[in-house]
Each structure stands twice: as structure tokens, then as C-alpha cells.
Amino acid sequence: MNEVRELIPAGYAGVMVTGRGRSYEAEQLLGVRQQKCLDHLNRNIDEVLETKTGRARGFGRKLKGLLKQARQLWRDQRAGKAPNFQAHAERIEEKITDHLRQRCLKDGDNQRLLDGIGLQHDRGNLLRFLHEPHVEPTNNRGERALRPAVIARGLPHGSKNGRGAEAFAAFTSVLQTAVKNRVSSTIDTLHNLFRSNSKPRDAPVPP
């Protein structure tokens, strides 16, 4: 939880696109708008479907199908192919709301899906991307941005110990920030950063 709070304050005004980690469910972040990654949710649904047969598969299959419709509608809207976007979005949300209504299911695994995903829907964290189309329905973009760092972490870059890992994390953070700010040269950015931090301090005045 500490790692999340260091980056995301309780008054964060943006939208976090997150997985199902417990850190994001902390009470301090309840006021922060979130969008739960649909890919993570689909994996949760698939894990249940793999163990079910017959009618017990119905709940998960229907929910997965509705989420797929919502995601495709978002894609169509982004591509300018959804002239009746608002009407379609409302219709899909009505169907998902009905499917996730509070009730008792016979299958325990399906009940846990209903309770967990239903809670996120009640909080507005399931279909936020339909209400705010600039919000993406998955955190794939963030995971792709982290992939080079994760790969490099497994190579001998000095990150096999605590100091090396901290140094690598710091460099990665600075470089990612520079890229997002569209600097003309990451090398110049690092050079200027080192120069600003290496200026000699004023010598102490002897007593």
C-alpha cells in the first residue's frame, strides 16, 4: 500500500487504470476514480469458467460477452464508427447492471465473481471508459511501458542487489518521465540533471 500512496495521493484528480491488487482497494483511495482493467477481469472470469460445466458456465460467459460488447463499442467510438454511442452505451450498461444485481447464486465461485466485480461496478470502476472515452478499458499501455524495465531487471545490469535495484529504478523513472515530457534528448536531460546535482555547495564558514 505504501508504494501506491507514494505515487497516488488521496486527492488525485485523474483516473487510475488498475488491476485487482488489494493496494488499490485501500480506504484511502476510495475517493480516487478508477477503471478496472477488463483483461484482468476476463482472466478472473476464465479461471472460473475452466472449472465449470453446464449451466454453471452461464454467469461467466454472459458477463464476459457483455464486457466484450462494451470494449468493442469504445473502440468503435474512438474510430468514429459509433454514431449512436451514447444510446448503445446506456443499453450495455443496463444489461451489465442487471446481470450484476445483488442476488444469491447456487455456485460459490460465480457468487464470488458477482460480489467482487459487482462491487467495482457499483463504484463506477467497471464501465468508466464508456462515460469518459479518453479513459482506456485496460492497463495494457502501462504494462507495455514497464516491459523493457522488467526484461532488463533480469539481466546483469547491477540490479542483483539492493543498491543496484534502486539505481536502476531511479534511472528508469527519470527516463520515462523525460519521454512523457517529449524532451528532445534524454541524454541531455540526464546530463543537465547530474550537473544540477553536482554543483559544489558553499564551504562552511569557520568559526
Phi and psi restraints in degrees (value plus and minus 20) as a CYANA .aco file:
   2 ASN   PHI     -80.0   -40.0
   2 ASN   PSI     -60.0   -20.0
   3 GLU   PHI     -82.3   -42.3
   3 GLU   PSI     -60.6   -20.6
   4 VAL   PHI     -87.8   -47.8
   4 VAL   PSI     -64.8   -24.8
   5 ARG   PHI     -86.4   -46.4
   5 ARG   PSI     -46.9    -6.9
   6 GLU   PHI     -84.5   -44.5
   6 GLU   PSI     -51.0   -11.0
   7 LEU   PHI    -119.2   -79.2
   7 LEU   PSI     -54.2   -14.2
   8 ILE   PHI    -138.2   -98.2
   8 ILE   PSI      85.0   125.0
   9 PRO   PHI     -94.6   -54.6
   9 PRO   PSI     142.9   182.9
  10 ALA   PHI     -82.9   -42.9
  10 ALA   PSI     -45.0    -5.0
  11 GLY   PHI    -115.9   -75.9
  11 GLY   PSI      -1.2    38.8
  12 TYR   PHI     -77.7   -37.7
  12 TYR   PSI     108.9   148.9
  13 ALA   PHI    -113.4   -73.4
  13 ALA   PSI     -28.5    11.5
  14 GLY   PHI    -107.4   -67.4
  14 GLY   PSI    -182.8  -142.8
  15 VAL   PHI    -141.5  -101.5
  15 VAL   PSI     106.8   146.8
  16 MET   PHI    -110.4   -70.4
  16 MET   PSI     106.6   146.6
  17 VAL   PHI    -120.2   -80.2
  17 VAL   PSI      89.9   129.9
  18 THR   PHI    -148.8  -108.8
  18 THR   PSI     147.4   187.4
  19 GLY   PHI    -105.5   -65.5
  19 GLY   PSI    -168.5  -128.5
  20 ARG   PHI    -126.6   -86.6
  20 ARG   PSI      -1.2    38.8
  21 GLY   PHI     -79.9   -39.9
  21 GLY   PSI     124.1   164.1
  22 ARG   PHI     -84.9   -44.9
  22 ARG   PSI     -48.0    -8.0
  23 SER   PHI     -77.5   -37.5
  23 SER   PSI     -54.8   -14.8
  24 TYR   PHI     -96.4   -56.4
  24 TYR   PSI     -30.8     9.2
  25 GLU   PHI    -117.6   -77.6
  25 GLU   PSI     -12.8    27.2
  26 ALA   PHI     -82.5   -42.5
  26 ALA   PSI     128.4   168.4
  27 GLU   PHI     -78.0   -38.0
  27 GLU   PSI     -54.1   -14.1
  28 GLN   PHI     -85.9   -45.9
  28 GLN   PSI     -38.6     1.4
  29 LEU   PHI    -126.8   -86.8
  29 LEU   PSI     -11.4    28.6
  30 LEU   PHI     -83.9   -43.9
  30 LEU   PSI     -45.3    -5.3
  31 GLY   PHI    -106.5   -66.5
  31 GLY   PSI     -23.4    16.6
  32 VAL   PHI    -112.0   -72.0
  32 VAL   PSI     108.2   148.2
  33 ARG   PHI     -88.9   -48.9
  33 ARG   PSI     117.4   157.4
  34 GLN   PHI    -152.9  -112.9
  34 GLN   PSI     137.3   177.3
  35 GLN   PHI    -147.7  -107.7
  35 GLN   PSI      96.5   136.5
  36 LYS   PHI     -96.3   -56.3
  36 LYS   PSI     111.3   151.3
  37 CYS   PHI     -80.1   -40.1
  37 CYS   PSI     103.2   143.2
  38 LEU   PHI     -86.8   -46.8
  38 LEU   PSI     -49.9    -9.9
  39 ASP   PHI     -84.2   -44.2
  39 ASP   PSI     -60.9   -20.9
  40 HIS   PHI     -84.7   -44.7
  40 HIS   PSI     -61.3   -21.3
  41 LEU   PHI     -84.7   -44.7
  41 LEU   PSI     -61.0   -21.0
  42 ASN   PHI     -83.9   -43.9
  42 ASN   PSI     -55.6   -15.6
  43 ARG   PHI     -85.7   -45.7
  43 ARG   PSI     -58.7   -18.7
  44 ASN   PHI     -81.1   -41.1
  44 ASN   PSI     -62.1   -22.1
  45 ILE   PHI     -86.5   -46.5
  45 ILE   PSI     -63.6   -23.6
  46 ASP   PHI     -82.4   -42.4
  46 ASP   PSI     -57.8   -17.8
  47 GLU   PHI     -79.6   -39.6
  47 GLU   PSI     -55.8   -15.8
  48 VAL   PHI     -96.2   -56.2
  48 VAL   PSI     -63.4   -23.4
  49 LEU   PHI     -80.6   -40.6
  49 LEU   PSI     -52.9   -12.9
  50 GLU   PHI     -83.1   -43.1
  50 GLU   PSI     -42.1    -2.1
  51 THR   PHI    -123.1   -83.1
  51 THR   PSI     -16.6    23.4
  52 LYS   PHI    -134.9   -94.9
  52 LYS   PSI     135.0   175.0
  53 THR   PHI    -155.4  -115.4
  53 THR   PSI     141.1   181.1
  54 GLY   PHI      40.2    80.2
  54 GLY   PSI    -158.3  -118.3
  55 ARG   PHI     -86.9   -46.9
  55 ARG   PSI     -41.5    -1.5
  56 ALA   PHI     -87.2   -47.2
  56 ALA   PSI     -35.4     4.6
  57 ARG   PHI    -104.4   -64.4
  57 ARG   PSI     -32.0     8.0
  58 GLY   PHI     -82.0   -42.0
  58 GLY   PSI     -64.0   -24.0
  59 PHE   PHI     -81.7   -41.7
  59 PHE   PSI     -70.0   -30.0
  60 GLY   PHI     -86.6   -46.6
  60 GLY   PSI     -61.4   -21.4
  61 ARG   PHI     -84.2   -44.2
  61 ARG   PSI     -60.9   -20.9
  62 LYS   PHI     -87.7   -47.7
  62 LYS   PSI     -62.6   -22.6
  63 LEU   PHI     -83.4   -43.4
  63 LEU   PSI     -62.7   -22.7
  64 LYS   PHI     -82.7   -42.7
  64 LYS   PSI     -60.6   -20.6
  65 GLY   PHI     -84.2   -44.2
  65 GLY   PSI     -60.4   -20.4
  66 LEU   PHI     -87.4   -47.4
  66 LEU   PSI     -60.0   -20.0
  67 LEU   PHI     -86.0   -46.0
  67 LEU   PSI     -54.4   -14.4
  68 LYS   PHI     -85.2   -45.2
  68 LYS   PSI     -61.0   -21.0
  69 GLN   PHI     -81.7   -41.7
  69 GLN   PSI     -63.0   -23.0
  70 ALA   PHI     -83.5   -43.5
  70 ALA   PSI     -62.0   -22.0
  71 ARG   PHI     -86.6   -46.6
  71 ARG   PSI     -60.7   -20.7
  72 GLN   PHI     -86.3   -46.3
  72 GLN   PSI     -57.1   -17.1
  73 LEU   PHI     -82.5   -42.5
  73 LEU   PSI     -60.6   -20.6
  74 TRP   PHI     -82.4   -42.4
  74 TRP   PSI     -62.2   -22.2
  75 ARG   PHI     -82.9   -42.9
  75 ARG   PSI     -63.5   -23.5
  76 ASP   PHI     -82.3   -42.3
  76 ASP   PSI     -60.0   -20.0
  77 GLN   PHI     -84.0   -44.0
  77 GLN   PSI     -60.7   -20.7
  78 ARG   PHI     -85.4   -45.4
  78 ARG   PSI     -50.8   -10.8
  79 ALA   PHI    -110.0   -70.0
  79 ALA   PSI     -16.6    23.4
  80 GLY   PHI      52.7    92.7
  80 GLY   PSI       5.9    45.9
  81 LYS   PHI    -133.7   -93.7
  81 LYS   PSI       2.7    42.7
  82 ALA   PHI    -150.9  -110.9
  82 ALA   PSI      54.0    94.0
  83 PRO   PHI     -81.9   -41.9
  83 PRO   PSI     -49.2    -9.2
  84 ASN   PHI    -127.9   -87.9
  84 ASN   PSI      21.9    61.9
  85 PHE   PHI     -74.7   -34.7
  85 PHE   PSI     -69.6   -29.6
  86 GLN   PHI     -80.8   -40.8
  86 GLN   PSI     -63.6   -23.6
  87 ALA   PHI     -84.9   -44.9
  87 ALA   PSI     -63.3   -23.3
  88 HIS   PHI     -85.8   -45.8
  88 HIS   PSI     -60.1   -20.1
  89 ALA   PHI     -82.1   -42.1
  89 ALA   PSI     -63.2   -23.2
  90 GLU   PHI     -83.7   -43.7
  90 GLU   PSI     -58.7   -18.7
  91 ARG   PHI     -86.9   -46.9
  91 ARG   PSI     -63.5   -23.5
  92 ILE   PHI     -85.2   -45.2
  92 ILE   PSI     -61.3   -21.3
  93 GLU   PHI     -84.5   -44.5
  93 GLU   PSI     -57.1   -17.1
  94 GLU   PHI     -81.9   -41.9
  94 GLU   PSI     -61.6   -21.6
  95 LYS   PHI     -86.6   -46.6
  95 LYS   PSI     -62.0   -22.0
  96 ILE   PHI     -88.5   -48.5
  96 ILE   PSI     -59.9   -19.9
  97 THR   PHI     -80.7   -40.7
  97 THR   PSI     -61.7   -21.7
  98 ASP   PHI     -86.8   -46.8
  98 ASP   PSI     -60.7   -20.7
  99 HIS   PHI     -88.4   -48.4
  99 HIS   PSI     -50.5   -10.5
 100 LEU   PHI    -118.8   -78.8
 100 LEU   PSI      -3.6    36.4
 101 ARG   PHI     -83.2   -43.2
 101 ARG   PSI     131.3   171.3
 102 GLN   PHI     -88.7   -48.7
 102 GLN   PSI     105.3   145.3
 103 ARG   PHI    -186.3  -146.3
 103 ARG   PSI     149.6   189.6
 104 CYS   PHI    -119.8   -79.8
 104 CYS   PSI     103.2   143.2
 105 LEU   PHI    -121.2   -81.2
 105 LEU   PSI     131.7   171.7
 106 LYS   PHI     -90.2   -50.2
 106 LYS   PSI     -54.7   -14.7
 107 ASP   PHI    -109.9   -69.9
 107 ASP   PSI     107.9   147.9
 108 GLY   PHI     -84.8   -44.8
 108 GLY   PSI     -59.0   -19.0
 109 ASP   PHI     -86.8   -46.8
 109 ASP   PSI     -61.3   -21.3
 110 ASN   PHI     -85.0   -45.0
 110 ASN   PSI     -55.1   -15.1
 111 GLN   PHI     -84.2   -44.2
 111 GLN   PSI     -59.9   -19.9
 112 ARG   PHI     -86.4   -46.4
 112 ARG   PSI     -56.9   -16.9
 113 LEU   PHI     -82.2   -42.2
 113 LEU   PSI     -67.3   -27.3
 114 LEU   PHI     -79.2   -39.2
 114 LEU   PSI     -66.9   -26.9
 115 ASP   PHI     -86.0   -46.0
 115 ASP   PSI     -65.7   -25.7
 116 GLY   PHI     -90.9   -50.9
 116 GLY   PSI     -71.2   -31.2
 117 ILE   PHI     -93.7   -53.7
 117 ILE   PSI     -53.2   -13.2
 118 GLY   PHI     -82.5   -42.5
 118 GLY   PSI     -57.5   -17.5
 119 LEU   PHI     -82.2   -42.2
 119 LEU   PSI     -63.4   -23.4
 120 GLN   PHI     -85.2   -45.2
 120 GLN   PSI     -55.8   -15.8
 121 HIS   PHI     -85.8   -45.8
 121 HIS   PSI     -61.7   -21.7
 122 ASP   PHI     -81.6   -41.6
 122 ASP   PSI     -52.8   -12.8
 123 ARG   PHI    -102.4   -62.4
 123 ARG   PSI     -24.4    15.6
 124 GLY   PHI      64.5   104.5
 124 GLY   PSI      -5.8    34.2
 125 ASN   PHI    -116.6   -76.6
 125 ASN   PSI     -15.7    24.3
 126 LEU   PHI    -119.1   -79.1
 126 LEU   PSI     -63.1   -23.1
 127 LEU   PHI    -141.5  -101.5
 127 LEU   PSI       7.1    47.1
 128 ARG   PHI     -79.2   -39.2
 128 ARG   PSI     -50.5   -10.5
 129 PHE   PHI     -86.2   -46.2
 129 PHE   PSI     -39.2     0.8
 130 LEU   PHI    -102.6   -62.6
 130 LEU   PSI     -46.3    -6.3
 131 HIS   PHI    -108.4   -68.4
 131 HIS   PSI     -49.1    -9.1
 132 GLU   PHI    -148.4  -108.4
 132 GLU   PSI      63.8   103.8
 133 PRO   PHI     -78.0   -38.0
 133 PRO   PSI     -36.8     3.2
 134 HIS   PHI     -94.3   -54.3
 134 HIS   PSI     -36.0     4.0
 135 VAL   PHI    -102.2   -62.2
 135 VAL   PSI     112.2   152.2
 136 GLU   PHI    -106.9   -66.9
 136 GLU   PSI     129.0   169.0
 137 PRO   PHI     -99.0   -59.0
 137 PRO   PSI     -26.3    13.7
 138 THR   PHI    -156.3  -116.3
 138 THR   PSI     145.0   185.0
 139 ASN   PHI    -121.5   -81.5
 139 ASN   PSI       7.9    47.9
 140 ASN   PHI     -79.7   -39.7
 140 ASN   PSI     -56.9   -16.9
 141 ARG   PHI     -81.5   -41.5
 141 ARG   PSI     -65.0   -25.0
 142 GLY   PHI     -84.9   -44.9
 142 GLY   PSI     -59.6   -19.6
 143 GLU   PHI     -87.8   -47.8
 143 GLU   PSI     -56.1   -16.1
 144 ARG   PHI     -85.7   -45.7
 144 ARG   PSI     -56.9   -16.9
 145 ALA   PHI     -86.2   -46.2
 145 ALA   PSI     -50.7   -10.7
 146 LEU   PHI    -104.3   -64.3
 146 LEU   PSI     -38.5     1.5
 147 ARG   PHI     -77.3   -37.3
 147 ARG   PSI     -66.3   -26.3
 148 PRO   PHI     -78.4   -38.4
 148 PRO   PSI     -58.8   -18.8
 149 ALA   PHI     -87.8   -47.8
 149 ALA   PSI     -57.6   -17.6
 150 VAL   PHI     -86.9   -46.9
 150 VAL   PSI     -60.9   -20.9
 151 ILE   PHI     -84.1   -44.1
 151 ILE   PSI     -66.5   -26.5
 152 ALA   PHI     -83.9   -43.9
 152 ALA   PSI     -49.8    -9.8
 153 ARG   PHI     -82.3   -42.3
 153 ARG   PSI     -47.5    -7.5
 154 GLY   PHI    -106.0   -66.0
 154 GLY   PSI     -22.7    17.3
 155 LEU   PHI    -121.2   -81.2
 155 LEU   PSI     144.1   184.1
 156 PRO   PHI     -95.6   -55.6
 156 PRO   PSI      50.8    90.8
 157 HIS   PHI    -122.8   -82.8
 157 HIS   PSI       3.2    43.2
 158 GLY   PHI      61.8   101.8
 158 GLY   PSI     -11.2    28.8
 159 SER   PHI    -117.1   -77.1
 159 SER   PSI       0.5    40.5
 160 LYS   PHI    -104.9   -64.9
 160 LYS   PSI     -19.3    20.7
 161 ASN   PHI    -156.1  -116.1
 161 ASN   PSI     153.1   193.1
 162 GLY   PHI     -80.7   -40.7
 162 GLY   PSI     -66.6   -26.6
 163 ARG   PHI     -84.5   -44.5
 163 ARG   PSI     -60.5   -20.5
 164 GLY   PHI     -85.6   -45.6
 164 GLY   PSI     -61.1   -21.1
 165 ALA   PHI     -83.9   -43.9
 165 ALA   PSI     -61.7   -21.7
 166 GLU   PHI     -84.1   -44.1
 166 GLU   PSI     -62.0   -22.0
 167 ALA   PHI     -84.9   -44.9
 167 ALA   PSI     -64.1   -24.1
 168 PHE   PHI     -83.7   -43.7
 168 PHE   PSI     -61.7   -21.7
 169 ALA   PHI     -83.1   -43.1
 169 ALA   PSI     -59.8   -19.8
 170 ALA   PHI     -85.6   -45.6
 170 ALA   PSI     -66.2   -26.2
 171 PHE   PHI     -81.1   -41.1
 171 PHE   PSI     -64.1   -24.1
 172 THR   PHI     -81.9   -41.9
 172 THR   PSI     -63.0   -23.0
 173 SER   PHI     -82.0   -42.0
 173 SER   PSI     -65.7   -25.7
 174 VAL   PHI     -83.3   -43.3
 174 VAL   PSI     -63.7   -23.7
 175 LEU   PHI     -86.6   -46.6
 175 LEU   PSI     -60.8   -20.8
 176 GLN   PHI     -84.4   -44.4
 176 GLN   PSI     -59.5   -19.5
 177 THR   PHI     -83.9   -43.9
 177 THR   PSI     -61.4   -21.4
 178 ALA   PHI     -82.6   -42.6
 178 ALA   PSI     -62.5   -22.5
 179 VAL   PHI     -83.0   -43.0
 179 VAL   PSI     -64.2   -24.2
 180 LYS   PHI     -83.5   -43.5
 180 LYS   PSI     -52.7   -12.7
 181 ASN   PHI    -103.6   -63.6
 181 ASN   PSI     -18.1    21.9
 182 ARG   PHI      36.5    76.5
 182 ARG   PSI      26.4    66.4
 183 VAL   PHI     -89.1   -49.1
 183 VAL   PSI     133.9   173.9
 184 SER   PHI     -93.0   -53.0
 184 SER   PSI     -48.3    -8.3
 185 SER   PHI    -170.4  -130.4
 185 SER   PSI      99.5   139.5
 186 THR   PHI     -89.5   -49.5
 186 THR   PSI     -50.9   -10.9
 187 ILE   PHI     -83.4   -43.4
 187 ILE   PSI     -65.9   -25.9
 188 ASP   PHI     -83.1   -43.1
 188 ASP   PSI     -56.7   -16.7
 189 THR   PHI     -81.6   -41.6
 189 THR   PSI     -66.9   -26.9
 190 LEU   PHI     -84.9   -44.9
 190 LEU   PSI     -60.7   -20.7
 191 HIS   PHI     -80.5   -40.5
 191 HIS   PSI     -66.4   -26.4
 192 ASN   PHI     -85.7   -45.7
 192 ASN   PSI     -55.8   -15.8
 193 LEU   PHI     -85.8   -45.8
 193 LEU   PSI     -64.7   -24.7
 194 PHE   PHI     -85.2   -45.2
 194 PHE   PSI     -59.5   -19.5
 195 ARG   PHI     -84.4   -44.4
 195 ARG   PSI     -61.2   -21.2
 196 SER   PHI     -87.6   -47.6
 196 SER   PSI     -48.2    -8.2
 197 ASN   PHI    -112.6   -72.6
 197 ASN   PSI     -25.3    14.7
 198 SER   PHI    -129.6   -89.6
 198 SER   PSI     -11.6    28.4
 199 LYS   PHI     -86.0   -46.0
 199 LYS   PSI     114.9   154.9
 200 PRO   PHI     -85.3   -45.3
 200 PRO   PSI     118.3   158.3
 201 ARG   PHI     -98.6   -58.6
 201 ARG   PSI     138.6   178.6
 202 ASP   PHI     -82.2   -42.2
 202 ASP   PSI     115.3   155.3
 203 ALA   PHI     -87.4   -47.4
 203 ALA   PSI     121.5   161.5
 204 PRO   PHI     -85.2   -45.2
 204 PRO   PSI     121.7   161.7
 205 VAL   PHI     -99.1   -59.1
 205 VAL   PSI     103.1   143.1
 206 PRO   PHI     -84.8   -44.8
 206 PRO   PSI     128.0   168.0
